[in-house]
Structures are given as structure tokens and as C-alpha cells.
Amino acid sequence: MDLAILTEYRSGFVKLPPHARFPTVCLHAGQEPDPATGAIITPIYQTSTYVQDELGKHKGYEYARTQNPTRMALERNIAAIEGGPAAFAFASGMAAIGAVATLLKAGDHVVVSEDVYGGTYRYFDKVLTRYDLSFTYVDTAKVEHVARAIGPSTRMIFVETPTNPMMRLTDLGEAASLAHRHQLRLVVDNTFASPYVQRPIAFGADLVIHSTTKYLNGHSDSVGGIVVATRRDDIEWLTFVQNAAGAILGPFDSWLVLRGTKTLPLRMERHNSNGLALAEYLAAHPKVRRVHYPGLPSHPQHDLARRQMQGFGGMIAFDVGSLDAARRLLNAVRLCALAESLGGVETLISHPATMTHASVPVERRSALGITDGLVRISVGIEDIDDLTEDLAQALERA
Ligand SMILES: *Cc1c(COP(=O)(O)O)cnc(C)c1O
């Protein structure tokens, strides 16, 4: 398919003003009133197939793995939000990463951020290595480490910024120019930042991935993933492989995420302001040893954060010194919910060493700085005073 047509098909046919600002794009892009009824909200097209007018003549929809209007509206919407020509929605963030991995062939090599999401590491290390793919994990905060890991079979650089839970950053502009000097793709998992805070395509990324489970849906009630692609060959391949492998996002979840992206800018403004306020509160607290948050001047890459991010997001990690102190804190919170995951409107608190990163070997954990006293918060959009009061009373017991 011609890329111009594909772009129009996936992102273009909404009557948005040509220079619509970000909140307007989030709210409207990819959606038009339902052609059958005028419904302002794209309906949940809960159907498996479509009746054809006559043999060989249909309305562009044949079978719902291949085409679904609700899913396609979401794909156009998130493509526009990330500033790319096309997006592909999948059943989970991991399924989205799996689809991107099909751009590789046996023998290929990938350079990966060393503190990449645990599920991504598990998939690369336990599944894809069986297909003769190889991975080198480096501190992508240092571009020279990435450069040194590139070899003749390298095809891709796969980064997360900020990383989980240490909040290390990768300079996206530097990573993109390095990748392109070596004819590699730069893939960015943008889940932690959200496209409100950071749009990697503007810095040269070739592919952007999200677990829509997190900030894009934002309401802790759906699991999904998306890939935004920029290269014509990648768009053609992902169009093919989304249908061929079939791990598509269902219509109800697509509808939920579409509802979520309408308020992305409003939610992220609050996540940003609550995140910064809570990080400052924690940094000044006598029981807190260290706070990892890119919005604090004490963060080693604070300048890069200011250049590359708009606000600093809602993810904070902080160290209370010991497993015992962390346990007392986590058992004392009332408003913050003790749970894995992130990016929802409600504040979640977790213990990386025993929860999200329990499967990471202890030596690797300590090399990354994930101590037993480290606590992670996904700051929600509650009133900031209620959050600081809850942490104050819990820290008293820590
Ligand atoms: C959650 C997450 C994933 C995986 O997404 P699922 O929707 O849980 O499959 C991938 N990357 C990052 C950074 C995540 O936080």
C-alpha cells in the first residue's frame, strides 16, 4: 500500500485544524462521528465479521482480526499523539514488543537498556534467544556504552527512558543519531513517560512502544499495547504481522483506551505536579536516604530531563535504608495502594526487590541500585496534601 494512502487511512481523515495543539489532538484525532448514527463517541464494534454487499464488494471491513473500526480509531489517535504516521494496537504491551521483535531475523543482535522492564528482559532472554537472536544489555544513559556494544549483526537499539525503577535517562537525540549512523532502528518503550511528557519520534526514534495499560489508558481497567511506526517498510510489515500473528487489541479495550487518551494531558499535568511535589517532600524527609526523580536537581541527568521531557512524570523511587523499614512503610500506607503496575489515576506503591524485580538475580539487582530499602511510587492524581499526609504517617512507622 502506498504510504501516503496508508497514512491517510490510519491518521489523516479527521477534520482537525492543521496545527491543532496537543490536548486537541488527544481529544479528537482519529475519531469522527459514527457514520451510521452520528454518535460522537466511536462505538464499540463488538463484531467478528462484516456482511458484504455483493461478491467482491465490501465496505473496507471483512473480518475483525484484520479490521475493526474501534481499534483503528485508537490506532489513528495514538499515531497522531506520538507524531507518527501509523500505529498498531495489540492485546498487551508485551504483545506489542513481540510484534516489534518480528522485524528481526535469526542471527540479528539488539542493544538493550540494562534496566529494561522485567517482562521485556524475560521475553528477550528466555524466548527470543531460542530463535538465534542475541541481546546485549548496557547502561544506555551512556551513549559510548551503546556504541561499544554495536557489532556487525546489530539491527536495533531498544531503550526505555526513564527506566524502572531507577529513573535513569537515555539521551534520545544522541541514541537516534548513533542508531542512524549504523543503519539501525531506535526503538523506544515510552510507557514510563507517556507521550505528554516525551515524544521520542521528535528526537529521531523509528518505533515507539507503549503498554497502554499504564498512562495512555490511565484508569487501571485495561491491558493493551501499541506500536507507533515511522518507516515505510516497518509500517508495511507491522500491518501484515498484526493480522498474520493476530495478537490484536479487542474493541472494548480499544474503546477504553480511546476514552483514556481524551484526558491524557489533564491527567499528566497532575501526575507531573504531584510527582514533583512528592519527590521534593520525600527528599527533605529525614527517614528517606535518597530519591530518584528526574525533576530533582540532585538527579544526575536533571539537565537532560529538562531538555527532553515536559514535566518529569509520576514515577518516583526512594530508599528508606532497609527491607525492614520498607516493609513497615508499605504496611502502614492507607491511601496509597500496595500494588504492581503504574500510570493509573490512583497512587500505587510497591517494593521492586520483592515484587516487580523479584525474578532479577540479587547481584544484578544490586548492580542496578535496586536495594532492599527501595520503594517505588506511581503518583496518582489525588490531592497532593492527602498523599503527603499518608506518606508522613507511614514514614513515621518506618
Ligand atoms: C507494563 C510495561 C510493559 C508490559 O506491558 P503489559 O501491558 O503489561 O504487557 C512494557 N514496558 C513497560 C515499561 C511497562 O511498564
The ligand as an ORCA input file, in Angstrom:
! r2SCAN-3c Opt
* xyz 0 1
  C       3.937     -2.732     31.856
  C       5.057     -2.499     30.929
  C       5.260     -3.306     29.801
  C       4.392     -4.519     29.510
  O       3.090     -4.160     29.234
  P       1.828     -5.127     29.514
  O       0.684     -4.301     29.055
  O       1.813     -5.429     30.978
  O       2.047     -6.355     28.693
  C       6.299     -2.997     28.947
  N       7.127     -1.960     29.197
  C       6.976     -1.177     30.284
  C       7.929     -0.050     30.512
  C       5.953     -1.417     31.190
  O       5.819     -0.641     32.269
*
